[in-house]
């Protein structure tokens, strides 16, 4: 019923959003001689803030048209390399005719985006930085409310299947870079492929801010996951998709509930940001307004995830700790990270990460006992939180170059 109530509330606010938009445009119209009066600017600013906090945000575009490599502008285009109901393998193809010679045989990197509320476009900055040194692919997960029930269910085992299939589609020598939540699945997929001596197994695996063992430096989200039994989550945060979505009656953890969780963790900061938006609109500070819009257009774009994947993750990763305790099973078969013998492993953590605490990602090294020291790397980035591990200045200038160097040193052609 909550999902239906949310949809009804959104529909009920539609006339008021329209009225706010009309009012704002009228007050800001070029021909309005009173447009610059303080009272008019204040009302127009209030209308825009109201629209911002009540409208629905669709899936953003990556919008990466080019990348600068060694001072050369290289055009980039997107292509779907493999499409499945619950997600696609998206390839960012750099124009081969414009590529510097040294980049024409660049290592292939598969960015594994989290399926945790936001779209893969949240990693736009991650992709842009990686494109300078790599042939980049990304997992582009589909909003569960858009997937008809006829396509079946999608749990953690299915997620792992997709990663293995994507590695096969890319071909030998791929380098997995898992950002946050997919770390356990990426580690499991690598171990499964290693045990099978799969020729398409990754050359390297990089885990960034990943919950491999959430008992180490537990954070607020970690404690929340263990504060209640699994049945509580199933009863209180899982709902059926309503009409008119294609996925009607599919059980999901709705995007709007995930967004509520994100927002409440830092509610004061988000409230202050919108107060500042109002002030900047009144003052006509266009640059600050554009920065706010750019961030929140992405941040407020959320997707539903399937109930089975969400509940699998809560139970197996956050509550039972199956992977670090050696009980992880995929399709009825035990998964042993010790089977990884030639896929180099790098872990990256942020000093101030409040989602995946220090040591949670590093725990992967203790599981991959067959890897020699020279095929391992660990980096803790000073001064960054969770988001800074894969986006922002520190990511571009300090973290990404280390990952690129690690991949080059361990590439398998």
C-alpha positions as CSV (number, residue, x, y, z in Angstrom):
1,X,0.0,0.0,0.0
2,X,2.9,2.4,0.7
3,X,4.0,2.3,-3.0
4,X,0.4,3.1,-4.1
5,X,0.3,5.9,-1.5
6,X,3.5,7.3,-2.8
7,X,2.2,7.3,-6.4
8,X,-1.1,8.9,-5.4
9,X,0.8,11.6,-3.5
10,X,3.0,12.3,-6.5
11,X,0.0,12.5,-8.7
12,X,-1.8,14.8,-6.3
13,X,1.1,17.2,-6.3
14,X,1.2,17.4,-10.1
15,X,-1.2,20.4,-10.4
16,X,0.8,22.3,-7.8
17,X,4.1,21.6,-9.5
18,X,2.5,22.9,-12.8
19,X,1.3,26.0,-11.0
20,X,4.7,26.6,-9.5
21,X,6.3,26.2,-12.9
22,X,3.9,28.6,-14.6
23,X,4.3,31.2,-11.8
24,X,8.1,30.9,-12.0
25,X,8.2,31.3,-15.7
26,X,5.9,34.3,-15.6
27,X,7.9,36.0,-12.9
28,X,11.2,35.4,-14.7
29,X,9.9,36.2,-18.2
30,X,12.3,38.5,-20.2
31,X,9.5,40.9,-20.8
32,X,8.5,41.2,-17.2
33,X,9.6,44.7,-16.0
34,X,9.3,43.6,-12.4
35,X,11.4,40.4,-12.8
36,X,14.3,41.8,-10.7
37,X,12.2,43.0,-7.8
38,X,13.3,41.3,-4.6
39,X,9.8,40.0,-3.9
40,X,9.4,38.5,-7.4
41,X,12.8,36.9,-7.2
42,X,11.9,35.4,-3.8
43,X,8.6,33.9,-5.0
44,X,10.3,32.5,-8.2
45,X,13.0,31.0,-6.1
46,X,10.5,29.4,-3.7
47,X,8.6,28.0,-6.8
48,X,11.8,26.4,-8.1
49,X,12.7,24.8,-4.8
50,X,9.2,23.4,-4.6
51,X,9.5,21.9,-8.1
52,X,13.0,20.5,-7.2
53,X,11.9,18.6,-4.1
54,X,8.6,17.2,-5.5
55,X,9.3,16.3,-9.1
56,X,10.3,12.8,-10.3
57,X,13.8,12.3,-11.7
58,X,14.2,9.9,-14.6
59,X,17.3,7.9,-15.6
60,X,20.1,10.4,-16.4
61,X,22.3,10.1,-19.4
62,X,26.1,9.5,-19.2
63,X,26.6,12.2,-21.7
64,X,30.3,11.4,-22.3
65,X,31.0,12.5,-25.8
66,X,34.8,12.8,-25.7
67,X,37.8,12.3,-23.5
68,X,41.2,14.1,-23.6
69,X,44.1,11.7,-23.7
70,X,47.7,13.1,-23.8
71,X,46.3,16.4,-25.0
72,X,44.2,14.9,-27.8
73,X,40.4,15.1,-27.9
74,X,39.1,11.6,-28.6
75,X,35.4,11.2,-29.5
76,X,33.5,8.6,-27.4
77,X,30.3,6.8,-28.2
78,X,28.1,4.4,-26.2
79,X,27.2,0.9,-27.5
80,X,25.3,-1.9,-25.8
81,X,27.7,-4.9,-26.0
82,X,25.2,-7.4,-24.3
83,X,21.6,-6.8,-23.2
84,X,19.8,-8.8,-20.7
85,X,16.4,-8.2,-18.9
86,X,17.9,-7.0,-15.7
87,X,20.9,-5.1,-17.0
88,X,23.1,-4.4,-20.0
89,X,26.8,-4.4,-20.7
90,X,27.5,-0.9,-21.9
91,X,30.7,-0.2,-23.8
92,X,32.3,3.3,-24.1
93,X,34.0,3.1,-27.5
94,X,36.9,5.6,-28.0
95,X,37.3,6.6,-31.7
96,X,40.3,4.4,-32.8
97,X,41.3,6.9,-35.5
98,X,41.8,9.6,-32.9
99,X,43.4,7.5,-30.2
100,X,47.1,8.1,-29.5
101,X,49.2,5.1,-30.6
102,X,50.0,4.1,-27.0
103,X,46.3,3.7,-26.2
104,X,45.3,1.5,-29.1
105,X,45.8,-1.7,-27.1
106,X,44.6,-0.4,-23.8
107,X,43.5,-2.9,-21.1
108,X,39.8,-3.6,-20.9
109,X,38.1,-2.5,-17.7
110,X,34.6,-3.6,-16.5
111,X,33.2,-1.2,-14.0
112,X,30.7,-3.1,-11.8
113,X,28.2,-0.5,-10.7
114,X,26.2,-1.0,-7.5
115,X,22.5,-2.1,-7.7
116,X,21.6,-0.1,-4.6
117,X,19.2,2.6,-5.6
118,X,21.1,4.9,-8.0
119,X,21.6,4.3,-11.7
120,X,25.0,3.4,-13.1
121,X,25.3,7.1,-14.2
122,X,26.3,7.8,-10.6
123,X,29.7,6.5,-11.8
124,X,30.0,9.1,-14.6
125,X,33.1,10.6,-13.1
126,X,34.6,7.2,-12.5
127,X,34.1,6.3,-16.2
128,X,35.5,9.6,-17.4
129,X,38.7,9.1,-15.5
130,X,39.1,5.4,-16.5
131,X,38.6,6.3,-20.2
132,X,42.0,8.0,-20.2
133,X,43.8,4.7,-19.8
134,X,41.3,1.9,-20.5
135,X,38.8,0.4,-22.9
136,X,35.8,0.9,-20.5
137,X,32.7,-1.2,-20.0
138,X,30.1,-0.8,-17.3
139,X,27.1,-2.7,-15.9
140,X,24.0,-0.7,-16.6
141,X,21.4,-2.1,-14.3
142,X,17.7,-1.8,-15.2
143,X,15.0,-0.3,-12.9
144,X,13.1,-3.4,-11.6
145,X,9.7,-1.6,-11.9
146,X,10.3,-1.6,-15.7
147,X,10.9,-5.4,-16.0
148,X,7.7,-7.6,-16.5
149,X,7.3,-10.6,-14.3
150,X,7.6,-12.8,-17.3
151,X,11.4,-12.3,-17.1
152,X,11.5,-14.1,-13.8
153,X,13.3,-13.2,-10.6
154,X,16.8,-11.8,-10.0
155,X,18.8,-12.6,-6.8
156,X,22.4,-12.5,-5.8
157,X,23.2,-15.7,-7.7
158,X,21.7,-14.2,-10.9
159,X,23.8,-11.0,-10.3
160,X,26.9,-13.2,-10.2
161,X,25.8,-15.0,-13.4
162,X,25.5,-11.6,-15.1
163,X,29.1,-10.7,-14.1
164,X,30.4,-14.0,-15.5
165,X,28.4,-13.5,-18.7
166,X,29.7,-10.0,-19.1
167,X,33.3,-11.2,-18.7
168,X,32.7,-13.7,-21.5
169,X,31.2,-11.0,-23.7
170,X,34.3,-8.8,-23.2
171,X,36.8,-11.6,-23.8
172,X,40.1,-12.6,-22.2
173,X,42.1,-10.2,-20.1
174,X,39.2,-8.1,-18.6
175,X,39.9,-6.2,-15.5
176,X,37.0,-6.0,-13.0
177,X,36.6,-2.8,-10.9
178,X,33.8,-3.2,-8.4
179,X,32.5,-0.1,-6.8
180,X,31.0,-0.5,-3.3
181,X,28.1,-3.0,-3.0
182,X,29.0,-5.4,-5.8
183,X,32.4,-6.3,-4.2
184,X,31.3,-9.6,-2.7
185,X,29.6,-10.6,-6.0
186,X,32.6,-9.7,-8.1
187,X,34.9,-11.6,-5.7
188,X,32.6,-14.6,-5.9
189,X,32.4,-14.5,-9.7
190,X,36.2,-14.3,-9.9
191,X,36.6,-17.3,-7.6
192,X,34.0,-19.3,-9.6
193,X,35.7,-18.6,-12.9
194,X,39.1,-19.4,-11.3
195,X,38.0,-22.7,-9.9
196,X,36.6,-23.6,-13.4
197,X,39.9,-22.5,-15.0
198,X,37.7,-20.3,-17.2
199,X,39.9,-18.6,-19.9
200,X,37.8,-15.5,-19.6
201,X,38.6,-15.0,-15.9
202,X,39.6,-11.5,-15.0
203,X,43.3,-10.5,-15.1
204,X,42.8,-8.2,-12.1
205,X,40.1,-7.5,-9.6
206,X,39.8,-4.1,-7.9
207,X,37.4,-3.7,-5.0
208,X,36.6,-0.1,-3.9
209,X,34.8,0.6,-0.7
210,X,33.2,-2.9,-0.7
211,X,31.4,-4.7,2.2
212,X,33.5,-7.9,2.1
213,X,33.4,-8.3,5.9
214,X,31.0,-5.8,7.5
215,X,32.0,-6.8,11.0
216,X,35.2,-4.7,10.7
217,X,34.7,-1.1,11.6
218,X,30.9,-1.4,11.4
219,X,29.0,1.7,10.1
220,X,25.4,2.9,10.6
221,X,24.1,1.0,7.5
222,X,25.9,-2.1,8.7
223,X,24.3,-1.9,12.1
224,X,20.9,-1.3,10.6
225,X,21.2,-4.4,8.5
226,X,21.8,-6.5,11.7
227,X,19.4,-4.7,14.0
228,X,16.4,-6.6,12.9
229,X,15.6,-10.1,11.5
230,X,15.3,-10.6,7.7
231,X,11.6,-11.0,8.1
232,X,11.3,-7.4,9.3
233,X,12.9,-6.1,6.1
234,X,10.7,-8.3,4.0
235,X,7.6,-7.1,5.8
236,X,8.4,-3.4,6.0
237,X,10.4,-2.3,3.0
238,X,9.4,-4.7,0.2
239,X,6.3,-3.8,-1.9
240,X,4.6,-4.8,-5.1
241,X,5.1,-2.5,-8.1
242,X,1.7,-0.8,-8.9
243,X,0.1,0.0,-12.2
244,X,0.9,1.4,-14.8
245,X,4.6,0.2,-14.7
246,X,5.6,-2.8,-16.8
247,X,6.8,-4.6,-13.7
248,X,3.4,-4.5,-12.0
249,X,3.2,-6.9,-9.1
250,X,6.9,-7.5,-9.0
251,X,8.2,-7.4,-5.4
252,X,10.8,-4.7,-5.0
253,X,12.6,-2.5,-2.6
254,X,11.4,0.8,-4.0
255,X,13.8,3.5,-5.1
256,X,11.9,6.2,-3.1
257,X,12.5,4.2,0.1
258,X,16.2,3.8,-0.7
259,X,16.4,7.6,-1.3
260,X,14.7,8.2,2.0
261,X,17.4,6.2,3.7
262,X,20.2,8.1,1.9
263,X,18.7,11.4,2.8
264,X,18.0,10.7,6.5
265,X,21.7,9.8,7.0
266,X,22.6,13.4,6.3
267,X,19.3,15.2,6.5
268,X,20.8,18.4,8.0
269,X,23.2,18.7,5.1
270,X,20.5,18.2,2.5
271,X,18.2,20.7,4.2
272,X,20.9,23.3,4.3
273,X,21.7,22.6,0.6
274,X,18.1,23.5,-0.4
275,X,18.1,26.5,1.8
276,X,21.3,27.6,0.1
277,X,19.7,26.9,-3.3
278,X,16.9,29.3,-2.4
279,X,19.3,32.0,-1.3
280,X,21.4,31.5,-4.5
281,X,18.3,31.8,-6.7
282,X,17.3,35.0,-5.0
283,X,20.8,36.4,-5.4
284,X,21.1,35.2,-9.0
285,X,24.2,33.1,-8.3
286,X,23.9,31.0,-11.5
287,X,27.1,29.0,-11.0
288,X,26.1,27.7,-7.5
289,X,22.6,27.0,-8.7
290,X,23.9,24.9,-11.6
291,X,26.2,23.0,-9.3
292,X,23.3,22.2,-7.0
293,X,21.1,21.1,-9.9
294,X,23.8,18.9,-11.4
295,X,24.4,17.1,-8.1
296,X,20.7,16.6,-7.1
297,X,19.5,15.7,-10.6
298,X,21.8,12.7,-10.3
299,X,21.3,12.1,-6.5
300,X,17.5,12.1,-6.7
301,X,17.3,9.7,-9.6
302,X,16.6,6.3,-8.1
303,X,15.6,2.9,-9.3
304,X,13.8,0.0,-7.7
305,X,15.7,-3.2,-7.0
306,X,14.2,-6.7,-6.9
307,X,13.2,-8.0,-3.5
308,X,15.1,-11.2,-3.9
309,X,18.4,-9.4,-4.7
310,X,17.9,-7.0,-1.8
311,X,17.0,-9.7,0.7
312,X,19.8,-12.0,-0.5
313,X,22.3,-9.2,0.0
314,X,21.0,-8.3,3.5
315,X,21.1,-11.9,4.7
316,X,24.2,-13.3,3.0
317,X,26.5,-10.3,3.0
318,X,25.4,-8.2,6.0
319,X,23.8,-10.6,8.5
320,X,25.4,-14.1,7.9
321,X,28.8,-13.0,6.5
322,X,28.8,-16.0,4.2
323,X,31.8,-15.0,2.2
324,X,34.3,-14.2,5.0
325,X,33.1,-17.2,7.0
326,X,33.6,-19.6,4.1
327,X,29.9,-20.5,3.7
328,X,29.2,-18.7,0.4
329,X,27.3,-20.9,-2.0
330,X,26.4,-20.2,-5.7
331,X,24.0,-22.4,-7.5
332,X,24.5,-25.0,-4.8
333,X,28.3,-25.0,-5.1
334,X,30.7,-23.7,-2.5
335,X,32.6,-20.6,-3.5
336,X,36.3,-20.5,-2.3
337,X,38.3,-17.3,-2.9
338,X,41.4,-19.4,-2.4
339,X,40.8,-20.8,-5.9
340,X,42.0,-17.4,-7.2
341,X,45.7,-17.9,-8.1
342,X,46.4,-15.6,-11.0
343,X,43.9,-12.7,-10.8
344,X,45.7,-9.9,-9.1
345,X,43.8,-8.2,-6.3
346,X,43.7,-4.5,-5.3
347,X,41.6,-3.0,-2.5
348,X,40.8,0.7,-2.1
349,X,39.3,2.3,1.0
350,X,38.5,5.8,2.1
351,X,39.8,7.0,5.4
352,X,36.4,8.6,6.3
353,X,34.1,6.1,4.6
354,X,30.8,6.0,6.6
355,X,29.3,3.3,4.4
356,X,32.0,0.6,4.2
357,X,34.4,1.1,7.2
358,X,38.1,0.7,7.2
359,X,39.1,-3.0,6.9
360,X,35.8,-4.2,5.3
361,X,37.3,-4.2,1.8
362,X,40.8,-5.2,2.9
363,X,39.3,-8.4,4.3
364,X,39.4,-9.8,0.7
365,X,43.1,-10.3,1.0
366,X,42.6,-12.6,3.9
367,X,40.3,-14.8,1.8
368,X,42.5,-15.0,-1.4
369,X,45.2,-17.0,0.3
370,X,46.7,-18.5,-2.9
371,X,47.7,-15.1,-4.3
372,X,51.4,-14.2,-3.9
373,X,52.2,-10.9,-2.3
374,X,53.4,-9.4,-5.6
375,X,49.9,-9.8,-7.1
376,X,48.3,-7.8,-4.3
377,X,47.9,-4.1,-3.6
378,X,46.0,-2.1,-0.9
379,X,45.4,1.6,-0.7
380,X,43.6,3.7,1.9
381,X,43.0,7.2,0.6
382,X,43.4,9.9,3.2
383,X,40.7,12.5,3.7
384,X,37.9,11.0,1.6
385,X,34.6,9.5,2.4
386,X,32.7,6.8,0.5
387,X,31.8,8.9,-2.5
388,X,35.3,10.3,-2.8
389,X,36.7,6.8,-3.3
390,X,35.3,6.7,-6.8
391,X,34.5,10.3,-7.7
392,X,36.0,13.8,-7.3
393,X,39.5,15.3,-7.4
394,X,41.2,12.7,-5.1
395,X,39.8,9.9,-7.3
396,X,41.0,11.5,-10.5
397,X,44.4,12.6,-9.2
398,X,45.4,9.9,-6.7
399,X,43.2,6.8,-6.8
400,X,42.6,6.2,-10.5
401,X,46.3,6.5,-11.5
402,X,47.1,3.9,-8.9
403,X,44.5,1.5,-10.3
404,X,45.7,2.2,-13.8
405,X,49.3,1.4,-12.8
406,X,48.1,-1.8,-11.0
407,X,46.2,-3.0,-14.1
408,X,49.1,-2.3,-16.4
409,X,51.5,-4.2,-14.2
410,X,49.2,-7.3,-14.1
411,X,47.4,-7.2,-17.5
412,X,46.9,-10.4,-19.3
413,X,46.6,-10.2,-23.1
